[in-house]
């Protein structure tokens, strides 16, 4: 792990400063709605994919926090992360239910982790979605790109309805970034929302790179949110930059933006994401500290609180 480079803009200068910076905002900790913990053999396959990122994406993607699981948990604690959603996701059938069981066990062992679940279009999906909710799942992950499935698939319709009825958020990776998939696209997922308008949706990566479409969806559907995962950081700005007026756009939806980081699979420091969010807060005086408290704690905490 390389050393942090001193940062002179808003936000924490480095990972070592994160906890103090958070306390300076008047928060006793932060809530990260988008991190990944997976069974070891699955995680190592994910890391192997990123190791070949130059072939897949045309750019290097060095995993910043390639550490044993206990060390990764301790790092989040050291940053002042008091609650996090350890997201899991399948890439083929007959995998989601097994991942859900693993995620429930992980959350039982790690007090800061909320129970999470995932889904895939297959005959058993409605049953195991109901089972996960009954077992206490407080957040779902739907990875349209990696799963390479159509979120409008009829096999998923009952499951979407069950999640919507429960008021549990689903973090949906449906944007075209970093690679366009057969069924990616904000417009594709909007068709799910037309059928289930009450579905509490968190658009992963703020719908990157379809920021305009994602923002429009937030405006049309009161239960749609944006997460900050990899948004506005230098690594992403080089290839999928935000609209120049992004901070001013956030003013009207300031209570529907939630912290996400993609820890540990990021090619930069955890502090870098917080610096980006702090930069938005500083760029528009209507945001400021109130916005930071909402993004880093209040809004994700509300979404993860059982109904």
N, C-alpha and C positions, 0 to 999 in steps of 0.2 A: 504494500500500500504506500503510495507516494505521499510526501508531506503536503499539507495544505499550503497554497499560496496566499499570502496576506491579501485581504479584501478591504478596500477603502470606501466602498459604497454603503448603502443601507443593509441592515441585516447583520448576522454574526460574521466575524472575520474568518472563522474556521470552525471545524467540528468541535474543537475544545471550548469554543465560546457559545455554543448553541444554548446550553442549559441556562447560563446566566442571562443571555439575551432574552430568552423566553420569560424568565422571571421578571426581567425589566419591563415586560409588557403587562405585568400584573397577572400572569397566568401561573398556575402551579404545575403546568405540564402541557404537552400538546397531544393532539389526536391525529394519527396518520391513517387515513382510510384506504391507502393503497400501498401495501408492502407485500412481499412474497416470501412465504415459507412453504416448502414442499418436501415430500419424502426425498431422502438423500439421492436415490438413484434417478429420480425425476429431475431434481434440481441440477444434478451434474450433467444431465442431457441438455438442459436449458443453457447451462454455462458453456457447454461444448458448442452449441449453436452460436452463441455470442462470440466465442473464440474464432469462429469462421465468419465474423461479421463483414470482413472486407469482401468476401465472396458473395454474401447475401445482400449487403447494403451498400457496398462500395466504400466503406469507411470502417476504421477500427472501433471496437467497442470493448475496451478492457474492463472487466468486472472489478469495481472498486473494493467491494467488501466480500471477497472470496475467502470466507472464514468458516470455521466449524459453527454449527447451529447455536450452541450455548454462547459463543463469543458474539454472534450477531445479535442475540437477544440482549446481552449485556451492553452492547454498543447503543442500541435504541434506548435503553434505560439511562445511559450516560448522557444522551442528548435531551433527556427530559420527556421522552415519549411515554405518556402514562396509559394510553390506550392505542391499540393498532389492530387493523383488520388484516390477518395473514391470508391473502387471497390464493386460491388454488384454481386450476383450470385443466380440463382434459383436451387431448388432441385426437381422440378416437372414442368409439363406443365402449361401453362396459368399463369405464374408467372413473366417471364422475362419482358414482356412489362410493367407491373405494376411497377416493380423495376426500369425500365428505366425512367419512369415518375417521380418516387420519387427521383432518382439520379439527374435528371435535376433540380428539385426544390431545392434540397440540394445545388447544385453548384451555383444556382442563389442567395442563401442566404449567402454563405460563399465565400468570394472573393478568398481565396487561393485554393479552390477546383475546379478542372476542371470537366466539364460534362463527365460522364462515362455511359456505357451501358453494357448489357450482352445479352446472347442468349441461346436458347435451341432448340433441334430438334423438330419442330412442324410446322404445315402448315403455320402459319403467320410469321415465323421467317425472311424471306427475306424482307417482308413489314416493320416490325417494326425495323429491322436493318437499312433500308434506312431512316425511319422516325427519328431514333435516330441520325443518321449522319446529316440529314437535320436540326435537332434541335441543332446541335453543339457538339455532343459527340466527345471527343478527346482521348478516351481510352476505350477498351472493356475488359471484364473479361470472360474467359471460364474456368469453373471448372469441368473438366472431372470426377474427383473423386467424389465430392459431388453430381453432377448432374447425375452420373452413366449412362452417355450416350456415344455413340461411336462418336468421332469427325469426323469420315469418313461418318457418316450418310448422305445419299443423300439429306435429307431435309435441311442440313446445307450448301450444296455446293454453292448455289447462295449467301448466306450470307457471306461466306468466301470470295467469289469473290468481293462482294461489298466493304467489309472492306479493302481488298488488293488494290482495285482500289483507295480507298480514302487515302491510305497511313497512316491510323490510327493504332496505335499499339494495339495488343490484348495480354493481360497477360494470359497465358495458364498454368493452373495447370494440368499437364499430367504425372508427374513422379509418381512413386509408393509410395512415402512418403506422410504422415506418415503411410498410409495403402494402400496396393495394391487393386486396383479396377478392375472390369471386363474389362474396356477399358483404363486403365492407361498404360503408357509405352511410352518412347520417340520414339520408333520405330513406334508405332501406329500413333502418331501425324505427324511423318515424311511423312506418306502417304498423309496427308492433304497438306503438303508443296510441295509434288511432283506435285499436281494439282494446287497449288497456290504458286509458288516459290517466288512471290513478297510480300507475306503477312508479314507485320512487326510484328514479333513474339517476345514476351518476355517470356522466360521459367521461370515460377515462381519457387522460391527456387532452381534455377540453376539445375532444373530437379531432385532434390534430390529423392532417393539416386543414381540415374543413372548419376552421374557427368560426367563420361567418355563419355557416349552416348550424353549427352547434349552438351558437349564441341565439340564433333565431328560434331554435327548439326550446331553449330555456324560457324565452319570452312567451312562447305559445302554450307551454305545459308547466303548470305551477309546481309539479313534483320533480322536474328535471333540474339537475345540478351539473356543475363542471368540476372536475378535479384538476389539481395543478401539476400532476405527474409529468415531469420532463418539459413542462411548459415554460418558455421564457428563459431557459438556461442557455449559456453560450453554445453548448454542444448541439442543441436543437435549433437555435436561432440561425446557425450557419446554413441550415438546409430547409427548415420549415418555420420561418419567422412569423411572429405575431403581427397582426395589424398594428399600425403605428398608433392608433387611438385606443388600444386595448384598455389601459387604465380607466379612461373616461367611460368606456362601455360597461365596465364592471360596476359603476356606481349604482345603476338601477337594479342590479342582481347581486349586490354585495353579500346578501345572506344566503346565496345559493352557490357559493364557491367553497370547496373543501380541500384541505391539504391532502395531497398524495405525493409519493416520492419514488416509488418503484425500488426502494431499498430491498435487497442488497445489490440488485442487478444493474446499477448505474455506473457510468464511466467517469464520474466526478464525485466530489464530496457531498454528503448530506446537507451541509451548510449552503451549498450552491443553490439548491432549490429554495431555501428560505431567503436567500439573498434576492432571488428573482421576485418572490412574492412581496418582500419588503420594498423592492424597487417600484412595484405597481402602487403600493400604498403611499409611497413618497411622491410619486408622479402626479397624483391628483389629491388635492387637499380635502376633497369630500370622502376620501377613503381613510387614510391615516391609521392610527392605532386601533380604532373601533373595527375596521376591516380586518386587520391582522388578528385580533382576538377571535373574530367570527370564523375566519378561515382556519386558523391553527387549532381552535378548540370548540367554540360554541356550536357551529353548524355541524361538523362531523360528529360531535358528541350527541347532538340531538338526533341525528340520523341513526346512530348506533344504539340509542336507548330503546329497550324493548317497549313496544306499544302496550 
